Amino acid sequence: MSVMTRGGLLDRSAVERVVREVVRHRLNGRIQVAGAYKPKLLVNISARHMHITQENLEILFGPGAKLTPYRMLYQDGQFASEQTVTIIGPRHRTITNLRILGPCRTLNQIELSFTDGIAMGIDLPVRMSGDIKGTPGCIVLGPKGYIELKEGVIRAMRHVHMNPREAEYYGVKSGDHMLLKVDSSCPMTFGNVVARVDPALKLEVHIDTDEGNACDLTNARKVELLKA
């Protein structure tokens, strides 16, 4: 069967293909057309951790120190290292065994939960990773030395890593805000999940420990990511 258009005959399969594409875009990728691409969604709790420069790693662990993988993370090339530090906040409040993530970066950053901030006596600003200007600092103690960070202690804004194909599926671009719906014993919808798009990334939502505990993520029956 064919369909008559102004320009002549249009194959039925072409019409169906166009209709499917229009529906998908209008619903912002919220339904799956039979046989269409659907990325696998993974939601992980990002526990407190530190990112560090090579220079400061050597101050804390000695000249020539290198981060050694303890456990590989979901994103390719990233890992939790065997190296841990102690951080010291106001009035000498401390957190011990804070794990460093690798590989080394171009800035120092510590990501804590809201509860951690209360325990440390630090008023944590919610920031995207790398946006540390004007944030609080702390003292970081390693086995060979210490550093005094003037800034870099944050509560990480909830976010989702994705590659361009995954971003197209959801109808978003880098910096857009999304919603995360968690169906569990304590159902919850999180707003302001920031999309971070890069060809090297895989689809993964990061929320912090407080958020993961609040929605009982470990026992979730279903998670769903939507364009806001």
Backbone as CSV, one residue per row, in Angstrom:
resi,resn,N_x,N_y,N_z,CA_x,CA_y,CA_z,C_x,C_y,C_z
1,MET,0.850,-1.194,0.000,0.000,0.000,0.000,0.885,1.242,0.000
2,SER,0.503,2.282,-0.732,1.245,3.531,-0.787,0.334,4.676,-0.409
3,VAL,0.944,5.828,-0.069,0.189,7.010,0.310,0.484,8.117,-0.685
4,MET,-0.561,8.785,-1.184,-0.390,9.850,-2.177,0.028,11.147,-1.492
5,THR,1.072,11.773,-1.981,1.516,13.072,-1.491,1.586,14.019,-2.678
6,ARG,1.863,15.274,-2.414,1.949,16.260,-3.501,3.052,15.911,-4.474
7,GLY,4.085,15.311,-3.934,5.223,15.003,-4.796,5.117,13.652,-5.451
8,GLY,4.037,12.939,-5.247,3.924,11.620,-5.835,3.607,10.591,-4.784
9,LEU,4.162,9.378,-4.928,3.877,8.279,-4.029,4.951,8.161,-2.949
10,LEU,4.509,7.953,-1.729,5.436,7.776,-0.611,5.220,6.391,-0.033
11,ASP,6.269,5.619,0.061,6.175,4.254,0.565,5.614,4.219,1.985
12,ARG,4.759,3.223,2.272,4.113,3.129,3.582,5.131,3.027,4.710
13,SER,6.201,2.270,4.497,7.219,2.109,5.541,7.871,3.440,5.889
14,ALA,8.004,4.311,4.879,8.585,5.628,5.136,7.656,6.468,5.995
15,VAL,6.331,6.352,5.726,5.349,7.084,6.529,5.410,6.617,7.978
16,GLU,5.441,5.310,8.177,5.468,4.766,9.535,6.721,5.207,10.276
17,ARG,7.829,5.258,9.571,9.088,5.674,10.165,9.014,7.132,10.625
18,VAL,8.413,7.982,9.800,8.259,9.393,10.151,7.349,9.547,11.359
19,VAL,6.233,8.794,11.372,5.290,8.879,12.493,5.967,8.471,13.791
20,ARG,6.722,7.378,13.774,7.413,6.935,14.982,8.375,7.998,15.494
21,GLU,9.072,8.649,14.570,10.045,9.667,14.958,9.344,10.875,15.585
22,VAL,8.223,11.295,15.008,7.474,12.431,15.548,6.971,12.123,16.946
23,VAL,6.407,10.923,17.133,5.895,10.529,18.446,7.005,10.506,19.476
24,ARG,8.142,9.945,19.097,9.263,9.850,20.045,9.720,11.229,20.488
25,HIS,9.852,12.173,19.558,10.310,13.504,19.917,9.266,14.264,20.742
26,ARG,7.993,14.102,20.426,6.950,14.807,21.168,6.875,14.345,22.620
27,LEU,7.175,13.090,22.841,7.121,12.553,24.203,8.489,12.550,24.864
28,ASN,9.458,13.237,24.226,10.801,13.392,24.812,11.442,12.059,25.172
29,GLY,11.193,11.057,24.362,11.843,9.779,24.595,11.276,9.011,25.763
30,ARG,10.065,9.322,26.194,9.535,8.688,27.400,8.852,7.354,27.120
31,ILE,8.639,7.017,25.847,8.134,5.690,25.530,9.096,5.039,24.551
32,GLN,9.041,3.723,24.485,9.913,2.995,23.588,9.101,2.448,22.428
33,VAL,9.458,2.826,21.215,8.843,2.250,20.035,9.414,0.853,19.863
34,ALA,8.548,-0.099,19.536,8.989,-1.495,19.432,10.208,-1.610,18.537
35,GLY,11.230,-2.242,19.047,12.450,-2.464,18.287,13.405,-1.287,18.301
36,ALA,13.015,-0.161,18.926,13.874,1.020,18.935,14.956,0.907,19.997
37,TYR,15.983,1.737,19.852,17.083,1.775,20.815,16.604,2.261,22.174
38,LYS,16.979,1.577,23.232,16.679,2.000,24.592,17.901,1.752,25.461
39,PRO,18.528,2.813,25.966,19.741,2.628,26.767,19.438,2.026,28.133
40,LYS,20.424,1.339,28.679,20.303,0.757,30.016,20.598,1.832,31.057
41,LEU,19.647,2.060,31.968,19.803,3.081,32.995,20.370,2.487,34.267
42,LEU,21.440,3.085,34.759,22.057,2.671,36.010,22.074,3.862,36.964
43,VAL,21.627,3.647,38.189,21.654,4.693,39.214,22.551,4.219,40.347
44,ASN,23.567,4.996,40.665,24.522,4.625,41.710,24.611,5.698,42.789
45,ILE,24.891,5.244,43.994,25.175,6.157,45.096,26.650,6.509,45.055
46,SER,26.942,7.785,45.007,28.321,8.256,45.014,28.707,8.615,46.445
47,ALA,29.440,7.723,47.094,29.858,7.958,48.475,30.904,9.069,48.530
48,ARG,31.119,9.603,49.730,32.099,10.691,49.883,33.462,10.248,49.357
49,HIS,34.174,11.191,48.746,35.466,10.853,48.142,36.247,12.132,47.834
50,MET,37.463,11.929,47.371,38.334,13.049,47.017,38.910,12.852,45.625
51,HIS,39.035,13.951,44.882,39.810,14.001,43.641,41.069,14.820,43.943
52,ILE,42.183,14.442,43.335,43.452,15.061,43.729,44.362,15.262,42.525
53,THR,45.233,16.256,42.623,46.247,16.475,41.603,47.464,15.603,41.904
54,GLN,48.271,15.369,40.899,49.488,14.575,41.105,50.424,15.263,42.091
55,GLU,50.512,16.576,41.997,51.391,17.331,42.895,51.008,17.117,44.355
56,ASN,49.724,17.228,44.654,49.297,17.067,46.041,49.299,15.609,46.486
57,LEU,49.102,14.687,45.543,49.228,13.271,45.883,50.627,12.983,46.413
58,GLU,51.630,13.579,45.792,53.009,13.331,46.211,53.305,13.995,47.554
59,ILE,52.654,15.105,47.840,52.833,15.724,49.157,52.279,14.807,50.247
60,LEU,51.135,14.212,49.975,50.478,13.373,50.983,51.093,11.990,51.108
61,PHE,51.568,11.429,49.978,52.018,10.035,49.972,53.485,9.852,49.605
62,GLY,54.185,10.948,49.361,55.604,10.858,49.092,55.942,11.044,47.623
63,PRO,57.168,11.470,47.326,57.603,11.708,45.947,57.402,10.470,45.069
64,GLY,56.872,10.702,43.869,56.672,9.605,42.926,55.440,8.759,43.188
65,ALA,54.635,9.127,44.162,53.450,8.330,44.508,52.481,8.258,43.325
66,LYS,51.855,7.114,43.165,50.850,6.899,42.130,49.599,6.294,42.756
67,LEU,48.448,6.646,42.211,47.210,6.032,42.668,47.134,4.603,42.156
68,THR,46.797,3.680,43.038,46.675,2.275,42.662,45.220,1.846,42.769
69,PRO,44.677,1.223,41.715,43.251,0.860,41.720,42.897,-0.143,42.818
70,TYR,41.818,0.154,43.509,41.225,-0.750,44.497,39.989,-1.414,43.906
71,ARG,39.187,-0.614,43.181,37.981,-1.127,42.522,37.669,-0.233,41.330
72,MET,37.422,-0.857,40.176,37.080,-0.086,38.988,35.646,0.427,39.099
73,LEU,35.422,1.646,38.611,34.095,2.240,38.613,33.411,2.003,37.266
74,TYR,32.142,2.373,37.184,31.361,2.083,35.984,31.862,2.860,34.769
75,GLN,32.257,4.106,34.976,32.776,4.900,33.867,34.178,4.416,33.493
76,ASP,34.397,4.214,32.204,35.662,3.652,31.726,36.861,4.469,32.207
77,GLY,37.858,3.763,32.741,39.106,4.398,33.147,39.094,5.000,34.533
78,GLN,37.949,5.024,35.209,37.863,5.622,36.537,37.841,4.530,37.609
79,PHE,38.442,4.827,38.742,38.554,3.809,39.783,38.625,4.425,41.174
80,ALA,38.191,3.626,42.158,38.450,3.953,43.559,39.834,3.427,43.874
81,SER,40.681,4.265,44.445,42.068,3.865,44.675,42.245,3.257,46.071
82,GLU,43.367,2.632,46.261,43.709,2.090,47.578,44.054,3.201,48.567
83,GLN,44.403,4.376,48.060,44.836,5.480,48.913,43.641,6.163,49.584
84,THR,43.752,6.364,50.879,42.743,7.099,51.645,43.429,8.179,52.476
85,VAL,42.643,9.178,52.864,43.180,10.298,53.647,42.242,10.604,54.810
86,THR,42.714,11.437,55.704,41.892,11.995,56.784,41.704,13.470,56.504
87,ILE,40.470,13.954,56.637,40.244,15.384,56.470,39.854,15.982,57.812
88,ILE,40.323,17.203,58.035,40.114,17.890,59.309,39.406,19.212,59.024
89,GLY,38.254,19.391,59.652,37.465,20.592,59.455,37.540,21.524,60.643
90,PRO,36.609,22.471,60.722,36.586,23.410,61.847,36.487,22.679,63.183
91,ARG,37.116,23.262,64.180,37.100,22.705,65.532,37.617,21.271,65.571
92,HIS,38.511,20.967,64.624,39.220,19.680,64.588,38.305,18.479,64.386
93,ARG,37.151,18.677,63.802,36.290,17.545,63.450,36.877,16.831,62.243
94,THR,36.841,15.501,62.265,37.544,14.741,61.234,36.653,13.684,60.577
95,ILE,37.040,13.321,59.364,36.540,12.128,58.686,37.768,11.336,58.266
96,THR,37.820,10.083,58.648,38.962,9.237,58.316,38.625,8.312,57.147
97,ASN,39.663,7.741,56.565,39.503,6.760,55.483,38.677,7.294,54.313
98,LEU,38.896,8.552,53.977,38.233,9.139,52.807,38.984,8.683,51.559
99,ARG,38.295,7.963,50.704,38.966,7.353,49.561,39.201,8.353,48.429
100,ILE,40.352,8.236,47.793,40.688,9.050,46.628,40.279,8.296,45.370
101,LEU,39.637,9.004,44.438,39.282,8.404,43.155,40.327,8.772,42.105
102,GLY,40.570,7.853,41.207,41.553,8.081,40.165,40.910,8.043,38.784
103,PRO,41.662,8.490,37.790,43.042,8.972,37.873,43.126,10.394,38.438
104,CYS,44.354,10.894,38.611,44.551,12.243,39.135,43.903,13.266,38.202
105,ARG,43.504,14.384,38.773,42.866,15.453,38.016,43.698,16.726,38.070
106,THR,43.131,17.793,37.515,43.845,19.069,37.475,43.461,19.975,38.640
107,LEU,42.551,19.489,39.505,42.192,20.256,40.701,41.886,19.302,41.842
108,ASN,41.926,19.859,43.059,41.595,19.082,44.254,40.147,19.359,44.637
109,GLN,39.417,18.304,44.918,38.004,18.459,45.257,37.572,17.338,46.193
110,ILE,36.803,17.684,47.213,36.257,16.709,48.148,34.738,16.784,48.085
111,GLU,34.096,15.636,47.872,32.642,15.579,47.763,32.083,14.840,48.971
112,LEU,31.235,15.537,49.735,30.635,14.997,50.945,29.118,15.075,50.851
113,SER,28.435,14.326,51.712,26.981,14.417,51.790,26.600,15.539,52.752
114,PHE,25.324,15.874,52.771,24.817,16.892,53.690,25.100,16.495,55.139
115,THR,24.879,15.211,55.463,25.142,14.717,56.814,26.617,14.830,57.174
116,ASP,27.502,14.527,56.211,28.939,14.685,56.444,29.271,16.129,56.782
117,GLY,28.645,17.057,56.061,28.914,18.467,56.297,28.533,18.883,57.704
118,ILE,27.401,18.378,58.199,26.987,18.676,59.569,28.013,18.135,60.554
119,ALA,28.445,16.878,60.332,29.415,16.257,61.226,30.742,17.012,61.235
120,MET,31.111,17.560,60.070,32.381,18.272,59.948,32.282,19.731,60.380
121,GLY,31.066,20.243,60.546,30.904,21.654,60.864,31.138,22.549,59.671
122,ILE,30.850,22.015,58.469,31.054,22.768,57.233,29.712,22.985,56.545
123,ASP,29.420,24.223,56.179,28.210,24.545,55.425,28.495,24.263,53.956
124,LEU,28.084,23.091,53.485,28.458,22.643,52.142,27.599,23.294,51.062
125,PRO,28.209,23.932,50.083,27.442,24.422,48.940,27.194,23.276,47.961
126,VAL,26.049,23.298,47.272,25.760,22.295,46.252,26.319,22.794,44.931
127,ARG,27.275,22.071,44.386,27.964,22.503,43.170,28.147,21.330,42.214
128,MET,28.289,21.654,40.931,28.719,20.664,39.966,30.219,20.429,40.135
129,SER,30.654,19.234,39.844,32.067,18.904,39.958,32.904,19.884,39.143
130,GLY,33.951,20.401,39.760,34.837,21.356,39.107,34.506,22.804,39.402
131,ASP,33.297,23.065,39.878,32.884,24.431,40.200,33.146,24.681,41.685
132,ILE,34.391,24.995,42.007,34.788,25.076,43.416,35.134,26.482,43.877
133,LYS,35.050,27.476,43.009,35.421,28.829,43.407,34.534,29.316,44.553
134,GLY,35.178,29.785,45.605,34.451,30.332,46.738,33.881,29.296,47.689
135,THR,34.251,28.029,47.512,33.754,26.969,48.401,34.658,26.815,49.617
136,PRO,34.190,26.133,50.676,35.028,25.945,51.870,36.229,25.046,51.589
137,GLY,37.192,25.106,52.500,38.354,24.235,52.414,38.481,23.386,53.666
138,CYS,39.578,22.672,53.766,39.860,21.861,54.951,41.317,21.428,54.902
139,ILE,41.752,20.775,55.944,43.088,20.192,55.979,42.993,18.723,55.581
140,VAL,43.891,18.274,54.709,43.916,16.882,54.265,45.229,16.259,54.744
141,LEU,45.101,15.162,55.468,46.256,14.519,56.084,46.512,13.160,55.443
142,GLY,47.742,12.967,54.986,48.161,11.679,54.432,49.293,11.099,55.256
143,PRO,49.807,9.936,54.880,50.867,9.287,55.667,52.218,10.003,55.609
144,LYS,52.425,10.850,54.591,53.728,11.507,54.428,53.668,13.016,54.575
145,GLY,52.483,13.574,54.724,52.376,15.027,54.841,50.938,15.463,54.833
146,TYR,50.757,16.783,54.743,49.396,17.316,54.726,49.329,18.507,53.783
147,ILE,48.102,18.817,53.366,47.855,20.009,52.561,46.674,20.754,53.182
148,GLU,46.675,22.058,53.021,45.562,22.877,53.493,44.830,23.424,52.282
149,LEU,43.685,22.843,51.993,42.890,23.309,50.860,42.170,24.596,51.229
150,LYS,42.328,25.610,50.402,41.630,26.875,50.627,40.186,26.800,50.149
151,GLU,39.903,25.887,49.209,38.571,25.692,48.661,38.493,24.284,48.085
152,GLY,37.277,23.849,47.749,37.145,22.558,47.085,36.280,21.532,47.784
153,VAL,35.684,21.888,48.934,34.808,20.943,49.640,33.366,21.278,49.277
154,ILE,32.673,20.321,48.644,31.327,20.580,48.131,30.385,19.413,48.425
155,ARG,29.110,19.678,48.261,28.116,18.621,48.124,27.787,18.563,46.642
156,ALA,28.046,17.433,45.998,27.897,17.345,44.546,26.433,17.405,44.138
157,MET,26.137,18.246,43.161,24.791,18.294,42.606,24.487,16.963,41.929
158,ARG,23.281,16.437,42.137,22.927,15.170,41.491,22.992,15.357,39.970
159,HIS,23.482,14.327,39.287,23.730,14.470,37.852,23.653,13.119,37.153
160,VAL,23.610,13.166,35.837,23.589,11.945,35.035,24.623,12.053,33.927
161,HIS,25.491,11.059,33.858,26.461,10.954,32.772,25.783,10.276,31.580
162,MET,26.061,10.746,30.385,25.514,10.101,29.190,26.314,10.495,27.959
163,ASN,26.267,9.624,26.944,26.919,9.952,25.683,25.893,10.590,24.742
164,PRO,26.334,11.118,23.598,25.406,11.843,22.716,24.207,11.016,22.254
165,ARG,24.391,9.727,22.006,23.259,8.903,21.568,22.213,8.784,22.677
166,GLU,22.675,8.635,23.897,21.762,8.556,25.035,21.061,9.891,25.263
167,ALA,21.809,10.986,25.082,21.217,12.316,25.220,20.125,12.541,24.169
168,GLU,20.358,12.055,22.950,19.353,12.173,21.890,18.103,11.377,22.247
169,TYR,18.280,10.203,22.814,17.144,9.369,23.216,16.244,10.109,24.208
170,TYR,16.867,10.796,25.174,16.089,11.506,26.192,15.698,12.915,25.758
171,GLY,16.242,13.371,24.650,15.901,14.700,24.160,16.520,15.822,24.966
172,VAL,17.763,15.619,25.455,18.426,16.628,26.274,19.811,16.942,25.728
173,LYS,20.369,18.026,26.230,21.750,18.398,25.919,22.481,18.644,27.239
174,SER,23.780,18.761,27.176,24.575,18.949,28.386,24.134,20.211,29.126
175,GLY,23.907,20.066,30.421,23.462,21.178,31.246,21.965,21.197,31.499
176,ASP,21.203,20.433,30.720,19.757,20.365,30.944,19.451,19.650,32.264
177,HIS,18.309,19.967,32.841,17.871,19.322,34.080,16.871,18.207,33.769
178,MET,16.966,17.121,34.534,16.106,15.965,34.339,15.474,15.564,35.671
179,LEU,14.556,14.599,35.609,13.903,14.052,36.798,14.281,12.587,36.945
180,LEU,14.519,12.163,38.177,14.768,10.753,38.468,13.653,10.252,39.378
181,LYS,12.879,9.272,38.891,11.799,8.681,39.677,12.262,7.331,40.211
182,VAL,12.158,7.160,41.514,12.556,5.913,42.157,11.332,5.273,42.789
183,ASP,11.025,4.046,42.347,9.905,3.294,42.911,10.480,2.300,43.914
184,SER,10.207,2.520,45.184,10.774,1.693,46.248,9.836,1.700,47.446
185,SER,10.342,1.247,48.592,9.543,1.314,49.816,9.271,2.748,50.226
186,CYS,10.081,3.664,49.715,9.890,5.092,49.955,9.997,5.810,48.610
187,PRO,8.953,5.741,47.776,9.007,6.320,46.428,9.370,7.803,46.469
188,MET,10.172,8.196,45.506,10.658,9.578,45.519,11.013,10.016,44.104
189,THR,10.798,11.293,43.816,11.221,11.882,42.545,12.218,12.990,42.825
190,PHE,13.387,12.876,42.238,14.440,13.881,42.402,14.440,14.813,41.195
191,GLY,14.425,16.113,41.462,14.552,17.091,40.399,15.978,17.594,40.273
192,ASN,16.192,18.450,39.283,17.499,19.084,39.081,18.639,18.068,38.930
193,VAL,18.366,16.995,38.194,19.425,16.043,37.842,20.077,16.574,36.572
194,VAL,21.297,17.052,36.684,21.943,17.749,35.572,22.560,16.752,34.589
195,ALA,22.258,16.920,33.308,22.821,16.066,32.265,24.252,16.502,31.949
196,ARG,25.151,15.521,31.951,26.547,15.767,31.549,26.834,14.857,30.356
197,VAL,26.990,15.460,29.182,27.079,14.698,27.941,28.494,14.733,27.392
198,ASP,29.008,13.537,27.090,30.354,13.428,26.508,30.454,12.070,25.820
199,PRO,31.126,11.997,24.669,31.231,10.715,23.958,31.880,9.597,24.775
200,ALA,32.702,9.957,25.758,33.407,8.937,26.543,32.564,8.381,27.694
201,LEU,31.364,8.941,27.920,30.576,8.550,29.085,29.547,7.471,28.766
202,LYS,29.098,6.791,29.828,28.016,5.809,29.754,26.893,6.262,30.683
203,LEU,25.661,5.862,30.359,24.489,6.328,31.095,24.545,5.879,32.560
204,GLU,24.659,6.863,33.460,24.740,6.573,34.887,24.345,7.812,35.684
205,VAL,23.380,7.646,36.572,22.969,8.722,37.470,23.739,8.599,38.772
206,HIS,24.206,9.725,39.300,24.887,9.758,40.590,24.055,10.576,41.580
207,ILE,23.692,9.950,42.702,23.119,10.677,43.826,23.992,10.388,45.039
208,ASP,23.910,11.229,46.075,24.806,11.013,47.210,24.193,10.050,48.226
209,THR,24.936,9.785,49.278,24.529,8.788,50.269,23.204,9.143,50.929
210,ASP,23.036,10.392,51.321,21.785,10.814,51.946,20.602,10.575,51.015
211,GLU,20.758,10.944,49.756,19.673,10.799,48.785,19.359,9.326,48.526
212,GLY,20.415,8.513,48.414,20.210,7.092,48.184,19.513,6.406,49.336
213,ASN,19.878,6.786,50.569,19.223,6.207,51.748,17.776,6.669,51.858
214,ALA,17.526,7.938,51.535,16.186,8.503,51.668,15.171,7.789,50.776
215,CYS,15.593,7.380,49.581,14.659,6.732,48.651,14.786,5.217,48.650
216,ASP,15.617,4.670,49.562,15.837,3.215,49.641,16.249,2.666,48.276
217,LEU,17.250,3.313,47.669,17.673,2.956,46.316,18.103,1.499,46.215
218,THR,18.763,0.995,47.235,19.269,-0.380,47.196,18.154,-1.386,46.916
219,ASN,16.947,-1.091,47.402,15.818,-2.009,47.221,14.785,-1.495,46.224
220,ALA,15.205,-0.598,45.351,14.271,-0.016,44.393,13.732,-1.060,43.428
221,ARG,12.455,-0.976,43.118,11.816,-1.864,42.150,11.999,-1.362,40.722
222,LYS,12.078,-0.031,40.585,12.191,0.561,39.261,12.759,1.959,39.380
223,VAL,13.582,2.339,38.418,14.063,3.721,38.321,13.767,4.225,36.921
224,GLU,13.431,5.497,36.818,13.065,6.070,35.535,13.639,7.481,35.430
225,LEU,14.237,7.786,34.280,14.835,9.090,34.013,14.006,9.816,32.985
226,LEU,13.615,11.055,33.293,12.740,11.818,32.421,13.284,13.225,32.192
227,LYS,12.969,13.784,31.044,13.311,15.176,30.793,12.404,16.061,31.622
228,ALA,12.975,17.067,32.278,12.165,17.940,33.146,11.271,18.852,32.317
